[in-house]
């Protein structure tokens, strides 16, 4: 299959996911989670993968605290589950980065390079997946057809 056909397939799949996401249900945000969201101290979470030689630093107010206190613990999700969700979330994220007239460019600033054929490992997928959950919950966004639940 040529790259153009694959690209068209990915684009159509992304549009279908966005179209089929249905109505937004109000998320249940606990008092504790709201306190984390209202935190004003800059948190940083570093993601390292020595074998792939890359570093990612997420500088988002409250994310490190949320990851430690609200997110499900490591081992709760399988790597395959998180990889599948991350692919969808990254695809939708990148589409929004490229559409600043319809999506807030202050929320969607930079594209994410996440390649499905690369094994990033459990830790990278865990932190990226949880960042997407945090982001969707804090900013009331939907990056896919799934309700961003933490429990």
C-alpha positions as CSV (number, residue, x, y, z in Angstrom):
1,X,0.0,0.0,0.0
2,X,1.5,3.3,-1.0
3,X,2.2,6.1,1.6
4,X,-0.5,8.3,0.0
5,X,-3.2,5.7,0.4
6,X,-2.1,5.0,4.0
7,X,-2.2,8.7,4.7
8,X,-5.7,9.0,3.3
9,X,-6.8,6.0,5.3
10,X,-5.4,7.6,8.5
11,X,-7.1,10.9,7.7
12,X,-10.5,9.3,7.1
13,X,-10.1,7.2,10.2
14,X,-9.4,10.3,12.2
15,X,-12.4,12.1,10.8
16,X,-14.6,9.1,11.6
17,X,-13.4,9.0,15.2
18,X,-14.1,12.7,15.6
19,X,-17.5,12.4,14.0
20,X,-18.4,9.3,16.0
21,X,-17.3,10.6,19.3
22,X,-21.0,11.6,20.1
23,X,-22.1,14.0,22.7
24,X,-19.9,15.1,25.5
25,X,-20.9,13.8,28.9
26,X,-20.0,15.9,31.9
27,X,-17.0,14.4,33.6
28,X,-17.1,13.8,37.3
29,X,-14.2,15.7,38.8
30,X,-13.6,15.2,42.5
31,X,-12.8,18.0,44.9
32,X,-9.2,16.7,45.2
33,X,-8.7,16.6,41.5
34,X,-10.1,20.2,41.1
35,X,-7.5,21.3,43.7
36,X,-4.7,19.7,41.6
37,X,-6.1,21.4,38.5
38,X,-6.1,24.8,40.3
39,X,-2.5,24.4,41.5
40,X,-0.3,27.2,40.2
41,X,3.1,25.6,40.7
42,X,4.8,24.4,37.6
43,X,5.3,20.7,37.6
44,X,7.6,18.9,35.2
45,X,7.6,15.2,34.3
46,X,10.5,13.8,32.4
47,X,10.2,10.8,30.1
48,X,13.4,9.1,29.2
49,X,14.2,6.1,27.0
50,X,17.9,5.4,26.8
51,X,17.7,2.7,24.2
52,X,15.8,5.1,21.8
53,X,17.9,8.0,22.9
54,X,15.2,10.6,23.5
55,X,13.9,12.7,26.3
56,X,10.5,14.3,26.7
57,X,9.7,16.9,29.3
58,X,6.1,17.7,30.1
59,X,5.9,21.1,31.8
60,X,2.3,21.4,32.8
61,X,1.0,23.0,36.0
62,X,-0.3,20.2,38.3
63,X,0.5,17.2,36.1
64,X,3.2,15.7,38.2
65,X,1.0,15.9,41.3
66,X,-2.0,14.5,39.4
67,X,0.2,11.6,38.1
68,X,1.2,10.7,41.6
69,X,-2.1,11.2,43.3
70,X,-4.9,10.6,40.8
71,X,-3.7,8.4,38.1
72,X,-4.0,4.6,38.2
73,X,-0.7,3.0,39.4
74,X,1.8,1.5,37.0
75,X,0.7,-2.0,36.0
76,X,-3.0,-1.1,36.0
77,X,-3.1,-0.8,32.2
78,X,-1.3,-3.0,29.7
79,X,1.3,-1.4,27.4
80,X,-0.8,-2.5,24.4
81,X,-3.9,-0.8,25.8
82,X,-2.0,2.4,26.3
83,X,-0.3,2.2,22.9
84,X,-3.7,1.9,21.2
85,X,-5.1,4.8,23.0
86,X,-2.0,6.9,22.6
87,X,-2.1,6.4,18.8
88,X,-5.7,7.8,18.6
89,X,-4.9,10.6,21.0
90,X,-1.8,11.7,19.2
91,X,-3.5,11.6,15.8
92,X,-6.3,13.8,17.1
93,X,-3.9,16.1,19.0
94,X,-1.8,16.6,15.9
95,X,-4.9,17.4,13.8
96,X,-5.9,20.1,16.3
97,X,-2.4,21.6,16.2
98,X,-2.8,22.0,12.5
99,X,-6.2,23.7,12.9
100,X,-5.6,26.7,15.2
101,X,-8.8,28.4,13.9
102,X,-11.0,25.7,15.3
103,X,-8.9,24.6,18.3
104,X,-7.2,26.8,20.9
105,X,-3.6,27.2,19.8
106,X,-2.7,27.8,23.5
107,X,-3.8,24.3,24.3
108,X,-2.5,22.6,21.1
109,X,0.9,24.2,20.6
110,X,3.2,21.5,19.2
111,X,2.8,18.3,17.3
112,X,3.7,15.0,19.0
113,X,5.9,12.6,17.1
114,X,4.7,9.1,18.1
115,X,5.3,6.4,15.7
116,X,3.2,3.2,15.9
117,X,6.0,0.9,14.7
118,X,8.4,2.0,17.6
119,X,8.3,0.3,21.0
120,X,8.6,3.2,23.4
121,X,8.3,1.0,26.4
122,X,5.9,0.9,29.3
123,X,7.0,4.0,31.1
124,X,6.8,6.3,28.1
125,X,3.3,5.0,27.2
126,X,2.1,5.2,30.8
127,X,3.2,8.9,31.2
128,X,1.9,9.9,27.8
129,X,-1.4,8.1,28.2
130,X,-1.9,9.7,31.7
131,X,-1.0,13.1,30.3
132,X,-3.7,12.8,27.7
133,X,-6.2,11.8,30.5
134,X,-5.1,14.8,32.6
135,X,-5.3,17.2,29.7
136,X,-8.8,16.0,28.7
137,X,-10.1,16.2,32.2
138,X,-8.5,19.5,33.1
139,X,-9.4,21.4,29.9
140,X,-12.7,19.5,29.2
141,X,-11.5,18.2,25.8
142,X,-12.1,15.0,24.0
143,X,-9.2,13.5,22.0
144,X,-11.1,10.4,21.0
145,X,-14.4,8.4,21.5
146,X,-13.5,7.4,25.0
147,X,-14.6,9.1,28.2
148,X,-11.3,10.1,30.0
149,X,-12.0,8.2,33.2
150,X,-9.5,7.6,36.0
151,X,-11.5,5.1,37.9
